Amino acid sequence: MMKKWLGGIVVIVALAAVGFSGAAYWSGTQAERWYRDTLQAGASSSPNVRFATLRYERGWFSSQAVTRIQLDRPGGSELREADPSFSIRQDIYHGPLPLAGRSAPDVPMQWTGAVVRTTLEPDSSVWTRELAQWYGAREPLVALSRVGFDGASDTQIIMPPLDLNNVGDLKSLNFAGLHGQFQATPQADAVRGTMRVPRLELLGQPETATDDPLAGGGQLTLEELSLNVNQRLGDFDLWFGESSFSVAALRVQDPASDTTLVATHLTLTGTFEPQDAQQVAGEVVIQAENIATDEQSGAGSLRLTLRNLDGPTIVRLQQWQQQSASQPDDPQAMDELLALLKTLLRGQPELVLDTQASLTQGEWMARLTLNFQDFAVDRLLQDPTGALNALEKGWAEAAISRNLVETLLADHVAEELHALAGESADPADEQMIRSMAEQQATEQLQGLIAMGFIRLEDGQYRSAARFESGRLFVNDQEIPLLP
């Protein structure tokens, strides 16, 4: 009887082992598919990034991959010495329980499809070697991805804190570390997540003499850097959604010019969405809650909107950008670009630029709208002035506080007078120079008013311009464009 029980237990254990091994092998094939899908999604998200598998070794319970990430840039032949491209190593521990990764740091022993641990290859580029030296025995970057049985993934990215002294042109470097969390759908066709750096502080060497802002003991401090991503792969194989980057506080000190720049709550937000079945639209918004220098401060925003963009042409422009980066000397590149621009202009794209600012000296508001049209773009190289034919109509308006205009113009004139006076100028003449600058600024503004280019209304200098039917009007006064 006991032998039968023991035999049954052995059979059950054997079947469980076979089942677990089979599940691990299936998990390995699924993990490889996830790897391929991730590379494809990464390549489609940016035309300047290419992925190449240098090695993929799939075992029964774990696999290893080494991937080259090629970062293409315009004029790549001139920038090869500073090539930022690098390689990553991925240790893939198969599910349903990643036992092969039990000795690897941070790999969770949980039921899952697979766990992927990604690190930098230290010798893959100049900057990865330098980073490895800085961190010593610690790994500079670790990305840990838990891949579900359906292919969905949850990735955690960590860079440890770093404190260094006397590194190159830096007297000190203080990096509080990086933490990120990203989730992707099973087909890697949607991703969302955040990345955060609590603090980064750089202090330049006091004896350094270069054009670098940190030269001569300059200091750069950034607090609460964060990146937010919420994107999905949609029509035309384009990535739609919103991404934003923000800095809670920025401080730059330049001892050479004895100036300090302080900015709070800087944000940059980009959105890209389908407009209709054929066209897409994008928008970039830059905002600053407060920017202050030693002399003035204020808040402001800039909004750039592009509409009526032909979706398939945008895809082809991305492909053209990628091809031209890898083949910068292609003689056909310019002809292909002009053909794509012509197709893009057929959709009558629109550009809108809005700027607003509230400064110590007053307020600023300006808006520009441009509507484009198809034209003989193939003759653009022979006659660059023909580019004006691409503009169907346009409108611009600005309203700026009187005190702001007069102060900024007087400051500009004063700088020119100081440059003419040179180092021989007597500090006692400062009041005279300022008085002359204010007088010249007033005369220039009065001249512009007399010519009809600007108006002074309700304490604001105002101006409006429109372009239509090939003619330009400023405050309803036609301005000849060409002789």
C-alpha positions in Angstrom: 0.0 0.0 0.0 2.8 2.4 1.0 4.6 1.7 -2.3 1.4 2.6 -4.2 1.2 5.9 -2.3 4.8 6.6 -2.9 4.5 5.7 -6.6 1.5 8.1 -6.9 3.4 10.9 -5.2 6.3 10.4 -7.5 4.0 10.4 -10.5 2.3 13.6 -9.3 5.7 15.3 -8.6 7.0 14.2 -12.0 3.8 15.5 -13.8 4.1 18.8 -11.8 7.7 19.1 -12.8 6.9 18.4 -16.5 4.0 20.8 -16.3 6.1 23.6 -14.7 8.8 23.0 -17.3 6.3 23.2 -20.1 4.8 26.3 -18.7 8.3 27.9 -18.3 9.1 27.0 -21.9 5.8 28.6 -23.1 6.5 31.6 -20.9 9.9 31.9 -22.7 8.3 32.0 -26.1 5.8 34.6 -24.9 8.6 36.6 -23.3 10.4 36.6 -26.6 7.3 37.8 -28.4 6.9 40.6 -25.8 10.5 41.5 -26.4 10.0 41.8 -30.2 6.7 43.8 -29.7 8.5 46.2 -27.4 11.3 46.8 -29.9 8.7 47.4 -32.6 6.7 49.8 -30.4 9.9 51.7 -29.4 11.0 52.1 -33.0 7.6 53.4 -34.1 7.5 56.0 -31.3 10.5 58.0 -32.5 12.1 58.3 -36.0 15.5 59.0 -34.4 15.7 55.8 -32.4 16.6 52.4 -33.9 16.8 49.1 -32.1 19.0 46.2 -33.1 19.2 42.8 -31.4 22.9 41.9 -30.9 22.1 38.6 -29.1 19.1 36.7 -28.0 19.6 33.4 -26.2 16.5 31.6 -25.1 16.8 28.9 -22.5 14.2 26.7 -20.8 13.8 28.8 -17.6 15.5 32.0 -18.6 16.8 34.0 -21.6 19.3 36.7 -22.2 19.2 39.6 -24.7 21.6 42.3 -25.7 20.1 45.2 -27.6 21.7 48.2 -29.3 19.8 51.5 -29.1 21.0 53.7 -32.0 20.3 57.4 -31.5 20.4 59.1 -34.9 20.9 62.8 -35.2 21.2 65.2 -38.2 24.7 65.6 -39.4 25.6 62.3 -37.8 28.9 62.0 -39.7 30.1 65.2 -37.9 29.1 64.0 -34.5 30.4 60.5 -34.3 32.8 61.3 -31.5 29.9 62.2 -29.3 27.6 59.4 -30.4 25.1 58.8 -27.5 24.1 55.3 -28.8 24.4 52.5 -26.2 23.4 48.9 -25.5 21.3 47.3 -22.8 21.3 43.8 -21.3 18.1 42.0 -20.5 17.9 39.0 -18.2 14.5 37.4 -18.8 13.2 35.0 -16.1 10.4 32.8 -17.4 7.2 32.3 -15.5 4.9 31.1 -14.1 7.3 31.5 -11.2 10.6 33.2 -12.1 12.8 30.7 -10.0 15.8 31.3 -12.3 15.9 34.9 -11.0 15.8 34.0 -7.3 19.4 35.1 -6.8 19.0 38.3 -8.9 18.4 41.6 -6.9 14.8 42.8 -6.7 13.2 40.0 -8.8 9.9 39.2 -7.1 8.9 35.5 -6.6 5.3 36.0 -7.8 3.1 34.2 -10.3 3.6 36.0 -13.6 4.3 35.5 -17.2 8.0 36.6 -16.9 10.2 39.1 -15.2 12.7 41.1 -17.3 15.7 42.8 -15.6 17.3 45.4 -17.8 20.7 47.1 -17.1 23.1 49.2 -19.1 26.1 47.5 -20.9 29.0 49.4 -19.2 31.3 49.3 -22.2 28.7 50.1 -24.9 29.5 53.8 -25.1 31.6 56.6 -23.6 28.9 57.9 -21.3 28.0 54.4 -20.0 31.6 53.7 -19.1 31.8 57.0 -17.3 28.6 56.3 -15.5 29.9 52.9 -14.4 33.0 54.6 -13.0 30.9 57.1 -11.1 28.7 54.4 -9.5 31.5 51.9 -8.8 30.1 48.6 -7.6 26.5 49.8 -7.9 24.4 49.4 -11.1 23.7 52.9 -12.5 20.3 52.0 -13.9 17.9 49.0 -13.4 14.5 48.5 -15.1 12.4 45.7 -13.7 9.5 44.6 -15.9 6.8 42.2 -14.8 5.1 40.8 -17.8 1.7 39.3 -17.4 0.4 36.1 -19.0 -1.5 38.3 -21.5 1.6 40.3 -22.4 0.8 43.5 -20.4 3.8 44.8 -18.5 4.5 46.9 -15.4 8.0 48.4 -15.4 9.9 50.1 -12.6 13.0 52.2 -13.4 15.5 53.1 -10.7 18.8 55.1 -10.7 20.4 55.3 -7.2 21.5 58.6 -5.7 24.9 59.9 -6.5 27.3 62.4 -4.8 30.6 63.2 -6.4 33.3 65.8 -6.0 35.8 67.1 -8.7 34.3 65.4 -11.7 35.7 67.0 -14.9 34.5 70.6 -15.0 32.3 70.1 -11.9 33.4 70.8 -8.4 30.4 68.8 -7.1 27.5 66.8 -8.4 24.5 65.9 -6.2 21.9 63.6 -7.8 19.0 62.5 -5.6 18.2 59.5 -7.8 15.5 58.6 -10.3 12.3 56.6 -10.0 9.9 55.7 -12.7 6.8 53.5 -13.2 5.3 52.6 -16.6 2.5 50.3 -17.6 2.0 49.0 -21.2 -0.9 47.1 -22.8 -0.5 43.5 -24.0 0.3 44.5 -27.6 2.5 47.4 -26.4 0.1 49.8 -28.2 -0.5 52.0 -25.2 1.8 53.2 -22.4 1.4 55.4 -19.4 3.6 56.3 -16.5 5.7 58.8 -14.6 9.3 59.4 -13.9 10.7 61.6 -11.1 14.0 63.2 -9.9 13.7 64.9 -6.5 16.8 67.1 -6.9 19.9 67.7 -9.1 22.6 70.1 -8.2 25.7 70.9 -10.2 28.5 73.2 -9.1 31.3 74.3 -11.5 35.0 74.5 -10.8 35.9 78.0 -9.8 39.0 78.2 -12.1 37.2 76.9 -15.2 37.3 79.4 -18.0 34.8 78.4 -20.8 31.5 79.6 -22.2 29.7 77.0 -20.0 27.2 78.6 -17.7 28.7 76.6 -14.8 32.2 77.9 -15.6 33.9 80.0 -12.8 31.9 78.4 -10.0 28.5 78.6 -11.6 25.7 76.6 -10.0 22.6 74.9 -11.4 19.9 73.5 -9.1 16.8 71.6 -10.3 14.1 70.4 -7.9 11.2 68.0 -8.5 11.8 67.1 -12.1 8.9 64.9 -13.4 7.9 63.3 -16.7 4.3 62.1 -17.4 3.4 60.0 -20.4 0.0 58.8 -21.5 0.1 57.6 -25.2 -1.5 55.1 -27.5 -0.8 53.8 -30.9 -3.6 54.9 -33.3 -4.5 55.6 -36.9 -1.6 55.8 -39.4 0.6 54.0 -36.8 1.1 57.3 -35.0 1.4 57.7 -31.3 -1.4 59.9 -29.8 -2.0 61.3 -26.4 -0.2 63.6 -24.0 3.2 63.9 -22.5 4.4 66.5 -20.0 7.7 67.6 -18.3 7.8 69.8 -15.3 10.4 71.4 -12.9 9.2 72.7 -9.6 12.2 75.0 -9.2 15.2 76.0 -11.3 18.1 78.2 -10.1 21.1 79.2 -12.2 23.9 81.3 -10.8 26.5 82.7 -13.2 29.4 84.4 -11.3 31.0 85.6 -14.5 28.1 87.9 -15.2 27.0 88.2 -11.6 23.4 87.2 -12.5 21.0 84.8 -10.9 18.0 83.2 -12.6 15.2 81.6 -10.6 12.2 79.9 -12.1 9.3 78.1 -10.4 6.8 75.6 -11.7 8.0 75.3 -15.3 5.9 72.9 -17.4 6.0 71.7 -21.0 3.0 69.8 -22.3 2.6 68.2 -25.7 -0.5 66.7 -27.1 -1.1 64.9 -30.4 -4.6 63.7 -31.4 -6.6 62.6 -34.5 -8.6 65.5 -36.0 -10.7 63.5 -38.4 -10.3 60.4 -40.6 -7.4 61.9 -42.5 -5.8 64.7 -40.5 -4.2 65.0 -37.1 -3.4 68.0 -34.8 -0.7 68.7 -32.2 -0.1 71.3 -29.5 2.8 72.4 -27.3 2.3 74.5 -24.2 5.1 76.0 -22.2 4.2 77.7 -18.9 6.1 79.4 -16.1 4.5 80.4 -12.8 7.4 82.8 -12.1 10.8 83.6 -13.7 13.0 86.2 -11.9 16.4 87.7 -12.6 18.3 90.3 -10.6 16.3 93.1 -12.3 12.8 91.8 -13.2 10.4 89.0 -12.7 7.1 87.7 -14.1 4.9 84.8 -15.3 4.1 83.7 -18.8 3.0 81.1 -21.3 3.4 80.1 -24.9 1.0 77.9 -26.9 1.8 76.5 -30.3 -1.0 74.7 -32.2 -0.8 72.9 -35.5 -3.9 71.7 -37.2 -5.0 70.1 -40.5 -1.9 67.9 -40.7 -2.2 65.0 -43.2 -1.7 61.8 -41.1 0.0 59.5 -43.7 2.3 62.4 -44.7 3.4 62.8 -41.1 4.3 59.1 -41.0 6.3 59.5 -44.2 8.1 62.6 -42.8 9.1 60.6 -39.8 10.5 57.9 -42.1 12.3 60.5 -44.2 13.8 62.0 -41.0 15.1 58.5 -39.9 16.5 57.8 -43.4 18.2 61.1 -43.8 19.8 60.8 -40.3 21.3 57.4 -41.3 22.1 58.6 -44.9 22.9 62.3 -44.6 24.5 62.5 -48.1 21.6 61.0 -50.0 21.2 63.2 -53.1 17.5 62.4 -53.4 16.6 63.5 -49.8 15.8 67.1 -50.7 13.5 66.1 -53.6 11.7 63.7 -51.4 11.3 66.3 -48.7 9.9 68.9 -51.1 7.4 66.3 -52.4 6.2 65.5 -48.9 5.9 69.2 -48.1 3.7 69.7 -51.1 1.4 66.8 -50.0 1.3 68.3 -46.5 0.3 71.7 -47.9 -2.6 70.3 -49.9 -4.4 69.7 -46.6 -4.2 73.5 -45.8 -2.4 73.2 -42.4 -2.9 76.0 -39.8 -0.4 77.3 -37.3 -1.5 79.3 -34.2 1.0 80.9 -31.7 -0.3 82.5 -28.5 2.0 84.2 -26.0 1.1 85.9 -22.7 3.3 87.4 -20.0 2.8 89.4 -16.8 6.0 91.1 -15.9 7.1 93.7 -13.3 6.8 96.5 -15.9 3.5 95.4 -17.4 1.5 92.9 -19.5 2.1 91.3 -22.9 -0.3 89.5 -25.2 0.3 88.4 -28.8 -1.4 86.0 -31.2 -0.3 84.8 -34.6 -2.4 82.7 -37.0 -1.1 81.4 -40.3 -3.1 79.3 -42.9 -1.1 77.6 -45.6 -1.9 76.3 -49.1 -0.4 74.3 -51.9 2.0 76.1 -54.2 4.9 75.3 -56.6 7.1 73.9 -54.0 9.4 72.3 -56.6 10.6 75.7 -57.7 11.5 76.8 -54.1 15.2 76.1 -54.5 15.4 78.3 -57.6 13.3 81.1 -56.2 13.2 81.2 -52.3 10.9 84.3 -52.4 8.2 82.1 -53.8 7.8 80.5 -50.3 5.4 83.4 -49.6 2.9 81.7 -52.0 2.6 78.9 -49.4 0.7 81.4 -47.1 -3.0 81.6 -47.9 -3.8 84.1 -45.2 -2.5 85.2 -41.8 -3.4 87.4 -38.9 -1.3 88.8 -36.1 -2.1 91.1 -33.2 -0.2 92.3 -30.1 -1.1 94.5 -27.1 1.7 95.5 -24.7 1.7 97.7 -21.7 3.1 101.2 -22.4 5.5 101.0 -19.5 6.8 97.6 -20.6 7.5 98.7 -24.2 9.2 102.0 -23.2 11.3 100.4 -20.5 12.5 97.5 -22.6 13.3 99.7 -25.6 15.1 102.2 -23.4 17.2 99.4 -21.9 18.1 98.2 -25.4 19.2 101.7 -26.4 21.1 102.2 -23.2 23.1 98.9 -23.9 24.0 100.3 -27.4 25.2 103.6 -25.9 27.2 101.8 -23.3 28.9 99.7 -26.0 29.7 102.9 -28.0 31.2 104.5 -24.8 33.3 101.5 -24.1 35.3 100.9 -20.9 36.3 104.6 -20.8 32.8 105.6 -19.8 32.6 107.5 -16.5 30.1 106.0 -14.0 28.9 109.6 -13.4 27.6 109.6 -16.9 25.2 106.8 -16.2 22.3 109.2 -15.6 23.0 111.0 -18.8 23.2 107.8 -20.8 19.9 106.7 -19.3 18.3 110.0 -20.1 19.5 109.8 -23.7 18.2 106.3 -24.0 14.8 107.2 -22.8 14.6 110.2 -25.2 15.7 108.0 -28.2 13.2 105.3 -27.3 10.4 107.9 -27.2 11.4 109.3 -30.5 11.5 105.8 -32.1 8.0 105.0 -30.8 6.6 108.3 -31.9 8.0 107.6 -35.4 6.3 104.2 -35.5 3.1 105.8 -34.4 3.4 108.4 -37.1 4.0 105.7 -39.8 0.9 103.8 -38.6 2.7 100.7 -37.5 1.6 100.9 -33.8 -1.2 102.7 -31.9 -1.2 103.9 -28.3 -4.6 103.1 -26.7 -5.7 102.9 -23.1 -2.1 102.7 -21.8 -1.1 99.9 -24.3 0.8 99.9 -27.5 -1.2 97.9 -30.0 -0.7 96.6 -33.5 -2.6 94.3 -35.9 -1.5 92.8 -39.2 -3.2 90.7 -41.8 -2.1 88.9 -44.9 -4.6 87.9 -47.6 -4.6 87.5 -51.4 -0.8 88.1 -51.5 -1.1 91.5 -49.8 0.1 92.6 -46.3 -1.8 95.2 -44.2 -0.6 96.7 -40.9 -3.3 98.5 -39.0 -5.3 98.5 -42.3 -2.3 100.2 -44.1 -1.0 98.2 -47.0 2.8 97.4 -46.9 4.4 96.5 -50.2 6.1 93.1 -50.0 8.2 93.1 -53.1 9.5 95.8 -55.3 
